[in-house]
Amino acid sequence: MLDRFKREISYLRISVTDRCNLRCTYCMPEEGIELMNHGDLLSLEELAEVVKVGVEKFGIKKIRLTGGEPLVRRGIVNLVNLLNEIPGIEEINMTTNGIFLEKYAQELKDAGLTRVNISLDTLSTEKYKAITRGGDIEEVKKGIAAAKIAGLSPIKINAVKSKNPDLEDLNRLKEYCETEGLKLRFINQMTLNSGEFSQVEGGSSGNCKTCNRLRLMANGDIKPCLFDDHTYNVKEYGIEKAYWMALESKPEKGTGTDKHNFYSIGG
């Protein structure tokens, strides 16, 4: 599936929920957010059907489950199993904050999850608690250990880098990842409304010239670009037409959006 700029689109990121058990300072406002209505969310079966059409009609091969926090979505293991049963999918990955990963890692692996990216910005207990507004870093470490035991590898660590980073703190994180056999990626802090972003350090994301993805939001909106206002709802247009419209409107380069936030798109 090629877009107007001859990029092969084969990757669908699915935000299964806009809910999260953390309140990271760079993602959510302290006063909270206006959540999607439960009645507007696609069911697990509807999400799987959108993916099935994407695989059969448009050449989608890779899936990433995001949030919010995907592990707070009821039935998430069942969703992975439904997706794993779709012929043509080569990878089903997940980005998670890791808090509930100890509980679900083996079940997810057994259901067909390939690997995980885990968000971890610091090794300092107090800094982590401050950044996440109450998170327990020890739960993340337990989640990482469980993911390693389950074979959800390679495990990638996503660390958001501020504009004025604590270099000593980042070096501690690097050493930890090297010791634990984890792949560390630094994500420079981004701003959606201005379209301010850069390529991920240690990864390929953020390069518009080679962008191969579309995004499916929990309410059924297909979004062609993280930094763009356009969305096409599968319930309003039908699944195939929503895909086509998203594909045709995918910009050469994102310019920014005032309509969406990281917690509802999944980054």
CORTAZI-V951215 format. One record per pair of residues at least 12 apart in sequence whose ideal C-beta (glycine too) atoms are under 10 Angstrom apart, sorted by the first residue. I is the first residue (numbers start at 1). J is the second residue. D is the distance in Angstrom with one decimal. If there is no record, write none. Layout:
i: (I	I)
j: (J	J)
d: (D	D)
This chain:
i: (1	1	1	1	1	1	1	1	1	1	1	2	2	3	3	3	3	3	3	3	3	3	3	3	4	4	4	4	4	4	5	5	5	5	5	5	5	7	7	7	7	7	7	7	7	8	8	8	8	9	9	9	9	9	9	9	9	9	9	9	9	9	10	10	10	10	10	10	10	10	10	10	10	11	11	11	11	11	11	11	11	11	11	11	11	11	12	12	12	12	12	12	12	12	12	12	12	12	12	12	12	12	12	12	12	13	13	13	13	13	13	13	13	13	13	13	13	13	13	13	13	13	14	14	14	14	14	14	14	14	14	14	14	14	14	14	14	14	14	14	14	14	14	14	15	15	15	15	15	15	15	15	15	15	15	15	15	15	15	15	15	15	15	15	15	15	15	16	16	16	16	16	16	16	16	16	16	16	16	16	16	16	16	16	16	16	16	16	16	17	17	17	17	17	17	17	17	17	17	17	17	17	17	17	17	17	17	17	17	18	18	18	18	18	18	18	18	18	18	18	18	18	18	18	18	18	18	19	19	19	19	19	19	19	19	19	19	19	19	19	19	20	20	20	20	20	20	20	20	20	20	20	20	21	21	21	21	21	21	21	21	21	21	21	21	22	22	22	22	22	22	22	22	22	22	22	22	22	22	23	23	23	23	23	23	24	24	24	24	24	24	24	24	24	24	24	25	25	25	25	25	25	25	26	26	26	26	26	26	26	26	26	27	27	27	27	27	27	27	27	27	27	28	28	28	28	28	28	29	29	30	33	33	33	33	34	35	35	35	35	36	36	36	36	36	37	38	39	40	40	40	40	40	40	40	41	41	41	41	41	42	42	42	42	42	42	42	42	42	43	43	44	44	44	44	44	44	44	44	44	44	45	45	45	45	46	46	46	46	47	47	47	47	47	47	47	47	47	48	48	48	48	48	48	48	48	48	49	49	49	49	50	50	50	50	50	50	50	51	51	51	51	51	51	51	51	51	51	52	52	52	52	52	52	52	52	53	53	53	53	53	53	53	54	54	54	54	54	54	54	54	54	55	55	55	55	55	55	56	56	56	56	57	57	57	57	58	58	58	58	58	58	58	59	60	60	60	60	60	60	60	60	60	61	61	61	61	61	62	62	62	62	62	62	62	62	63	63	63	63	63	63	63	63	63	63	63	63	63	64	64	64	64	64	64	64	64	64	64	64	64	64	65	65	65	65	65	65	65	65	65	65	65	65	66	66	66	66	66	66	66	66	66	66	66	66	66	66	67	67	67	67	67	67	67	67	67	67	67	68	68	68	68	68	68	68	69	69	69	69	69	69	69	69	69	70	70	70	70	70	70	70	70	70	71	71	71	71	71	71	71	71	71	71	71	71	72	72	72	72	73	76	76	76	76	76	76	76	76	77	77	77	77	77	77	77	77	77	78	78	79	79	80	80	80	80	80	80	80	80	80	80	80	81	81	81	81	81	81	82	82	83	83	83	84	84	84	84	84	85	85	86	89	89	90	91	91	91	91	92	92	92	92	92	92	93	93	93	93	93	93	93	94	94	94	94	94	94	94	94	94	95	95	95	95	95	95	95	95	96	96	96	96	96	96	96	96	96	97	97	97	97	97	97	97	97	97	98	98	98	98	98	98	98	98	98	98	98	98	98	98	98	98	98	99	99	99	99	99	99	99	99	99	99	100	100	101	101	101	101	101	101	101	101	101	101	101	101	101	102	102	102	102	102	102	102	102	102	102	103	103	103	103	104	104	104	104	105	105	105	105	105	105	105	105	105	105	105	106	106	106	106	106	106	107	108	108	108	108	109	109	109	109	109	109	109	110	113	113	113	113	114	114	114	114	115	115	115	115	115	115	115	115	116	116	116	116	116	116	116	116	116	116	117	117	117	117	117	117	117	117	117	118	118	118	118	118	118	118	118	118	118	118	118	119	119	119	119	119	119	119	119	119	119	120	120	120	120	120	120	120	120	120	120	120	120	120	120	121	121	121	121	121	121	121	121	121	121	121	121	121	122	122	122	122	122	122	122	122	123	123	123	123	123	123	123	123	123	123	123	124	124	124	124	124	125	125	127	127	128	131	131	140	141	141	143	144	144	144	144	144	145	147	148	148	148	153	153	153	154	154	154	155	155	155	155	155	156	156	156	156	156	156	156	157	157	157	157	157	157	157	157	157	157	157	158	158	158	158	158	158	158	158	158	158	159	159	159	159	159	159	159	159	159	160	160	160	160	160	160	161	161	161	161	161	161	161	162	162	163	163	165	165	165	170	170	173	174	177	183	183	184	184	184	185	185	185	185	185	185	186	186	186	186	187	187	187	187	187	187	187	187	188	188	188	190	190	190	190	190	191	191	192	192	192	192	192	192	192	192	192	192	192	192	192	193	193	193	193	193	193	193	193	194	194	194	194	194	195	195	195	195	195	195	195	195	195	196	196	196	197	197	197	197	197	205	205	206	206	208	208	208	208	208	208	209	209	211	211	211	211	211	211	211	211	213	213	213	214	214	214	214	214	214	215	215	215	215	215	215	215	216	216	216	216	216	216	216	217	217	217	217	217	217	217	218	218	218	219	219	219	219	219	220	220	220	220	220	220	220	220	221	221	221	221	221	221	221	221	221	221	222	222	222	222	222	222	222	222	222	222	222	223	223	223	223	223	223	223	223	223	224	224	224	224	224	224	224	224	224	225	225	225	225	225	225	225	225	225	226	226	226	226	226	226	226	226	227	227	227	227	227	227	227	227	228	228	228	228	228	228	228	228	228	228	228	229	229	229	229	229	229	229	230	230	230	230	230	230	230	230	231	231	231	231	231	231	231	232	232	232	232	232	232	233	234)
j: (54	57	58	59	60	61	212	214	243	244	247	59	247	211	212	214	224	246	247	248	249	250	251	252	247	248	249	250	251	252	208	209	211	250	251	252	253	208	209	210	211	212	213	250	252	59	61	210	212	54	58	59	60	211	212	213	214	224	243	246	247	250	54	55	58	59	60	61	62	90	212	213	214	54	60	61	62	63	64	91	93	211	212	213	214	215	50	51	54	55	58	60	61	62	63	64	65	89	212	213	214	215	216	222	243	62	63	64	65	66	93	95	213	214	215	216	217	223	226	265	266	267	42	47	48	50	51	54	63	64	65	66	67	70	79	83	92	94	214	215	216	217	218	266	36	64	65	66	67	68	70	73	95	215	216	217	218	219	221	223	260	262	263	264	265	266	267	41	42	44	47	65	66	67	68	69	70	71	72	73	74	75	76	79	94	216	217	218	266	35	36	38	41	65	66	67	68	69	70	71	72	73	74	76	217	218	263	264	266	33	34	35	36	41	67	68	69	217	218	219	260	261	262	263	264	265	266	33	35	36	38	41	67	68	69	70	72	73	218	263	264	33	35	67	68	69	70	71	72	97	99	132	263	67	68	69	71	72	97	99	100	132	134	135	139	68	69	72	97	99	119	128	131	132	133	134	135	136	263	131	132	133	134	135	263	97	119	121	128	131	132	133	135	160	262	263	121	130	131	132	133	160	162	121	131	160	162	187	189	190	191	262	68	97	119	131	132	160	261	262	263	267	68	132	133	261	262	263	261	263	133	68	261	263	264	264	68	218	263	264	68	217	218	219	264	219	218	219	217	218	219	220	221	233	235	73	217	218	219	220	216	217	218	219	220	221	233	234	235	75	79	73	74	75	76	78	79	80	81	82	83	75	78	79	82	220	234	235	239	65	73	79	82	83	216	218	220	234	78	79	80	81	82	83	84	85	86	82	86	234	239	216	220	222	234	239	242	243	63	79	82	83	86	88	89	92	216	239	82	83	85	86	87	88	89	239	86	234	238	239	240	242	243	86	88	89	214	216	222	239	240	243	83	86	87	88	89	90	86	87	88	240	239	240	243	244	214	239	240	243	244	246	247	88	86	88	89	90	212	213	214	216	243	88	89	90	91	212	89	90	91	92	93	114	212	213	80	83	84	86	89	90	91	92	93	94	113	114	216	91	92	93	94	95	114	115	116	117	213	215	266	267	79	80	83	92	93	94	95	96	108	113	116	266	93	94	95	96	117	215	216	217	218	262	263	265	266	267	94	95	96	97	218	262	263	264	265	266	267	97	218	262	263	264	265	266	95	96	97	98	99	100	119	263	266	94	95	96	97	100	104	108	116	266	94	96	97	98	99	100	101	103	104	105	108	143	96	97	99	100	218	94	96	100	104	107	108	111	113	104	106	107	108	109	110	111	112	113	107	111	92	111	92	94	104	107	108	109	110	111	112	113	114	107	108	110	111	112	113	111	112	111	112	113	110	111	112	113	114	111	112	112	112	114	114	112	113	114	115	108	111	112	113	114	115	113	114	115	116	117	152	156	108	113	114	115	116	117	118	147	152	116	117	118	119	156	158	266	267	108	116	117	118	119	140	143	147	158	118	119	120	132	135	139	140	143	158	116	117	118	119	120	135	137	139	140	141	142	143	144	146	147	155	157	118	119	132	135	136	137	139	140	142	143	139	143	116	118	139	140	142	143	144	145	146	147	150	152	155	139	140	141	142	143	144	145	146	147	149	139	142	143	146	143	146	147	150	142	143	144	145	146	147	148	149	150	151	152	146	147	149	150	151	152	150	146	147	150	152	146	147	149	150	151	152	153	150	147	150	151	152	151	152	153	154	147	151	152	153	154	155	156	183	143	144	147	150	152	153	154	155	156	157	154	155	156	157	158	183	185	203	267	140	141	143	144	147	152	155	156	157	158	159	182	131	132	135	140	157	158	159	160	187	267	137	140	141	143	144	157	158	159	160	173	176	177	182	184	137	157	158	159	160	161	162	165	169	170	173	186	187	137	159	160	166	169	170	172	173	137	140	141	169	170	172	173	174	175	176	177	137	166	169	172	173	137	138	166	169	140	160	162	157	176	180	155	157	176	177	180	182	180	182	180	181	182	181	182	183	181	182	183	177	180	181	182	183	177	182	183	184	185	202	203	173	174	176	177	180	182	183	184	185	186	202	183	184	185	186	187	200	202	203	205	267	173	174	177	184	185	186	187	201	202	186	187	188	189	190	267	185	186	187	188	189	198	201	188	189	188	189	186	188	189	184	186	186	186	202	202	203	201	202	203	200	201	202	203	204	205	200	201	202	203	199	200	201	202	203	205	206	267	200	201	206	206	226	227	262	267	227	256	226	227	228	254	256	257	258	259	260	261	262	265	267	227	255	256	257	258	259	260	261	227	255	256	257	258	225	226	227	228	253	254	255	256	257	227	254	256	226	227	253	254	256	226	267	226	254	225	227	251	252	253	254	252	253	224	225	226	250	251	252	253	254	225	226	250	232	242	243	246	247	250	228	231	246	260	265	266	267	231	234	242	243	246	265	266	231	233	234	260	264	265	266	264	265	266	231	233	234	235	264	232	233	234	235	236	237	239	242	233	234	235	236	242	246	259	260	264	265	234	237	239	241	242	243	244	245	246	247	249	246	249	250	257	259	260	264	265	266	243	245	246	247	248	249	250	251	254	246	249	250	251	252	253	254	255	257	254	256	257	260	262	265	266	267	251	253	254	255	256	257	260	265	246	249	250	251	253	254	255	256	257	259	260	249	255	256	257	258	259	260	245	246	248	249	250	251	257	259	245	246	249	257	259	260	265	244	245	246	247	248	249	245	246)
d: (8.7	8.4	4.4	4.3	7.6	10.0	9.4	9.1	8.4	9.7	6.6	9.1	8.4	8.8	9.2	9.3	8.1	9.3	5.5	7.7	9.1	4.7	9.3	9.1	8.2	6.8	8.8	7.1	9.0	8.0	9.0	8.3	9.0	7.8	8.7	5.3	9.5	8.9	7.8	6.9	6.1	6.1	9.5	7.8	9.2	7.5	9.8	9.4	5.9	9.4	7.2	7.4	7.7	8.3	5.6	6.8	6.1	9.1	9.3	9.0	6.4	7.4	9.5	9.6	8.6	5.6	6.0	4.7	6.1	8.9	5.4	8.2	9.6	10.0	7.1	7.4	4.5	7.9	7.3	8.9	9.8	8.8	4.9	4.1	7.5	9.6	8.4	6.6	5.6	8.7	8.9	4.9	9.0	7.3	5.6	7.6	10.0	9.6	9.9	6.9	5.6	7.5	6.0	8.7	9.5	9.1	7.9	4.7	8.1	5.9	9.4	8.5	5.8	7.5	4.8	7.2	9.6	9.0	8.9	8.2	5.8	8.4	9.3	6.5	10.0	8.2	7.4	9.9	6.5	7.0	5.5	6.8	9.7	8.5	8.7	8.8	9.8	9.8	9.8	7.7	4.7	8.2	8.1	7.6	9.9	9.7	8.3	5.2	6.1	6.7	8.2	9.7	9.9	6.9	7.0	5.0	5.3	9.1	9.2	9.0	9.8	9.7	8.7	6.3	5.8	4.0	9.0	8.6	8.7	8.6	6.9	5.7	7.3	6.4	7.6	9.3	5.1	9.4	9.1	4.5	9.9	9.4	6.7	6.8	9.4	9.0	9.3	5.8	8.4	9.0	8.1	10.0	7.3	9.8	9.1	5.1	4.4	7.3	6.8	9.4	6.2	4.4	9.0	8.8	9.8	5.3	9.4	9.0	9.4	7.3	9.3	5.9	5.3	8.9	6.9	4.8	9.6	8.0	6.0	8.6	9.9	8.4	9.9	5.6	4.1	8.7	9.0	9.2	6.3	8.5	10.0	9.9	7.0	4.8	7.0	9.9	5.3	7.7	8.9	8.4	9.7	9.1	10.0	5.8	4.4	4.2	9.5	9.7	6.7	7.4	9.6	9.6	6.2	9.6	8.9	5.6	8.3	5.7	7.4	5.9	7.4	9.2	9.2	8.1	10.0	9.6	6.9	10.0	5.5	7.1	8.7	9.8	8.8	4.4	6.9	7.3	5.0	10.0	10.0	9.5	6.8	4.0	7.1	8.6	9.3	8.1	7.9	8.2	10.0	5.9	5.3	7.2	8.2	8.1	8.9	8.7	9.9	7.7	5.7	8.0	6.9	9.7	9.9	8.8	7.8	6.0	8.1	9.9	5.8	8.6	9.7	7.9	9.4	10.0	9.4	9.7	9.3	8.8	7.8	5.0	5.4	8.4	9.5	9.9	8.2	8.0	8.3	5.5	9.1	9.6	7.1	9.7	7.3	6.3	8.1	9.9	9.0	10.0	9.3	8.9	9.6	8.5	6.1	5.4	7.2	8.4	10.0	9.7	9.9	8.1	4.6	7.8	9.8	9.6	8.9	8.8	9.4	5.0	6.0	8.2	8.3	8.9	6.6	7.0	5.0	9.8	10.0	7.6	8.0	8.8	9.6	8.4	8.7	5.1	8.4	5.9	4.7	9.7	9.4	6.2	9.4	9.9	9.5	9.1	7.1	7.4	7.9	8.5	9.3	9.4	9.6	6.3	7.9	8.2	7.4	8.3	8.7	9.7	9.5	6.9	10.0	9.3	4.0	6.0	9.9	8.2	7.0	9.2	9.6	8.7	7.0	6.0	7.4	7.9	5.6	5.5	8.3	8.5	6.4	9.5	8.4	5.8	6.1	9.8	7.5	9.4	7.9	9.7	9.1	8.8	9.3	5.1	9.1	8.9	9.2	8.9	9.9	8.7	9.4	4.6	6.1	9.3	7.0	9.2	9.5	9.5	7.9	8.2	9.0	8.1	9.4	6.3	9.4	5.6	7.5	4.3	6.0	9.7	8.4	8.5	7.0	10.0	8.5	6.1	7.1	9.2	8.6	10.0	8.4	5.5	8.4	9.8	7.4	8.4	9.4	7.8	7.6	9.7	10.0	9.5	8.0	10.0	8.9	6.6	6.5	4.7	7.3	9.5	7.5	6.1	4.6	8.1	7.4	9.1	8.3	8.5	9.2	5.9	9.5	9.0	6.1	9.0	6.8	4.8	7.0	9.1	9.7	9.1	9.4	8.2	8.0	4.7	6.8	6.3	9.8	9.9	10.0	8.1	8.4	9.5	7.8	9.9	7.4	7.4	8.4	7.2	7.3	4.5	7.4	8.4	9.5	8.1	9.6	8.3	9.5	7.4	4.8	8.4	9.1	8.7	9.9	10.0	9.9	9.6	9.9	7.9	2.8	6.6	9.5	7.9	7.9	8.5	8.4	9.8	7.3	8.7	9.5	6.0	9.4	9.6	7.8	9.5	5.7	7.3	9.6	7.4	9.2	6.5	5.5	9.4	7.5	7.7	9.2	9.1	9.8	5.7	7.4	5.9	9.4	9.4	9.6	9.7	9.9	8.2	8.1	5.6	8.1	8.7	7.5	4.2	6.8	8.0	5.8	9.9	8.6	9.2	9.8	9.7	9.2	7.3	8.1	8.6	9.7	9.4	7.2	9.1	7.7	9.0	9.5	6.5	10.0	4.8	6.0	10.0	8.3	5.1	9.6	8.6	9.8	7.5	9.4	8.4	6.0	8.1	9.6	8.6	5.8	9.2	9.1	4.1	5.4	5.1	9.7	9.4	9.5	8.6	4.2	6.2	9.5	8.9	9.2	8.7	6.9	9.1	9.8	6.2	2.8	8.1	9.4	9.8	8.0	9.9	8.6	9.6	8.5	9.9	9.3	4.8	7.8	9.1	8.7	5.7	5.5	5.5	8.9	7.2	5.4	5.3	6.9	7.0	8.9	9.0	7.2	6.0	8.7	7.9	5.1	7.2	9.2	9.8	8.3	7.4	4.4	7.9	7.0	8.8	6.8	6.8	7.1	9.4	6.0	7.4	6.0	7.2	9.4	7.6	9.1	9.7	7.2	4.9	8.3	7.5	7.2	9.1	7.0	8.5	9.6	7.9	9.5	4.3	7.0	7.0	9.4	9.3	7.2	4.1	8.2	8.3	3.7	6.4	9.1	7.9	9.6	9.3	9.8	9.8	8.9	6.7	7.4	9.6	4.8	6.4	9.1	6.6	8.0	7.2	7.0	7.1	8.4	7.8	7.7	3.0	7.4	9.1	5.8	5.8	9.1	8.5	9.9	7.1	9.3	9.2	4.3	4.9	8.9	7.4	4.3	8.7	9.7	9.8	9.4	8.5	8.0	8.7	8.3	9.6	9.2	9.6	6.9	9.3	8.8	3.9	4.9	8.6	7.2	4.2	9.1	6.1	7.1	9.3	7.5	4.6	9.0	9.0	8.6	9.8	8.7	7.3	6.9	9.7	8.4	9.3	4.2	5.8	5.6	9.8	8.2	9.6	8.7	9.9	6.2	9.6	7.4	8.9	9.9	8.2	8.9	5.1	5.8	6.1	6.7	7.5	9.9	8.6	8.9	5.4	9.2	4.9	8.6	9.4	6.0	7.6	9.9	9.7	7.8	4.4	7.5	5.2	9.0	7.8	9.4	9.9	6.8	9.9	6.7	6.1	7.3	9.6	6.5	7.3	5.7	6.9	9.8	8.1	9.9	9.0	9.9	8.3	7.9	4.9	7.8	7.7	9.1	9.1	7.8	5.8	8.8	9.7	8.1	5.1	7.3	6.1	9.5	7.2	8.8	8.8	8.9	9.0	9.9	9.3	8.4	5.0	5.2	8.2	8.6	9.7	8.7	9.3	7.9	9.6	9.3	7.9	7.8	9.7	7.9	5.4	8.4	8.1	6.7	7.3	9.9	9.2	7.2	9.7	5.0	5.6	10.0	8.9	5.6	9.8	7.9	8.7	6.3	8.0	9.5	5.3	7.8	8.2	7.0	7.7	8.5	9.7	9.7	9.3	9.1	9.8	8.2	9.7	9.8	6.9	7.1	8.7	9.5	7.7	7.6	8.7	8.2	9.2	9.3	8.2	7.8	5.3	9.1	8.2	7.8	5.1	7.0	9.3	7.1	4.6	7.6	5.8	8.3	7.7	7.5	9.8	8.5	5.6	8.9	5.1	6.9	4.9	6.8	9.5	9.3	10.0	8.6	5.6	8.5	5.8	8.3	9.6	8.8	9.8	8.4	6.0	9.3	8.9	6.5	7.0	5.4	6.8	9.1	9.3	7.9	5.2	7.8	5.7	8.7	9.5	9.9	4.6	6.7	5.3	6.7	9.8	7.5	8.6	5.6	8.0	6.4	8.6	9.5	9.6	9.2	7.6	9.1	9.5	9.9	6.9	8.7	8.7	6.0	9.8	5.3	6.5	4.0	4.6	9.8	8.2	7.1	3.9	6.3	8.8	9.6	5.4	7.6	9.2	8.3	7.9	8.1	7.9	8.0	7.4	8.3	8.5	8.4	8.3	8.0	8.2	9.2	7.8	7.4	6.4	9.8	9.1	6.5	5.4	7.9	9.1	6.8	6.7	6.8	8.2	9.8	9.0	10.0	5.2	6.5	5.1	9.3	9.7	9.6	8.8	8.8	5.2	9.7	9.9	9.6	9.3	4.5	8.7	8.2	5.4	4.6	3.4	7.9	8.6	10.0	7.9	7.8	6.5	9.9	7.2	9.5	9.6	8.9	9.5	10.0	8.5	9.1	8.3	6.7	4.5	6.8	8.5	8.6	9.6	7.6	9.1	7.9	9.6	9.4	9.0	8.7	8.8	8.7	9.2	9.8	9.8	7.5	5.5	7.3	7.4	9.9	8.9	8.6	9.3	6.1	7.0	9.6	10.0	8.0	9.2	9.6	9.2	10.0	9.4	7.1	8.8	9.9	8.0	6.3	6.6	8.2	7.4	9.8	9.2	9.1	7.2	9.4	8.4	8.6	9.2	5.0	4.4	5.0	8.0	9.6	8.9	7.9	5.1	7.9	9.4	9.1	8.2	9.0	9.9	8.7	9.2	9.4	6.5	8.9	8.7	9.9	4.8	6.3	9.7	7.7	4.3	9.0	10.0	6.9	9.7	9.5	8.9	9.6	7.3	9.8	6.7	9.9	10.0	8.4	4.4	7.1	8.4	5.3	3.8	7.1	9.2	9.0	8.5	6.0	5.5	9.5	8.5	4.6	8.8	8.4	6.1	9.9	7.9	8.3	8.7	6.2	8.9	7.3	8.3	8.2	2.7	6.2	5.4	6.0	9.4	9.9	9.9	7.8	8.0	5.6	9.4	5.3	7.0	7.9	5.8	9.2	9.0	9.9	9.1	8.4	4.8	7.2	5.0	7.9	8.1	7.3	9.8	4.9	8.6	8.4	8.8	9.1	9.3	7.9	9.5	9.6	7.7	7.8	9.9	8.5	4.2	5.1	9.5	9.6	7.8	9.8	9.9)
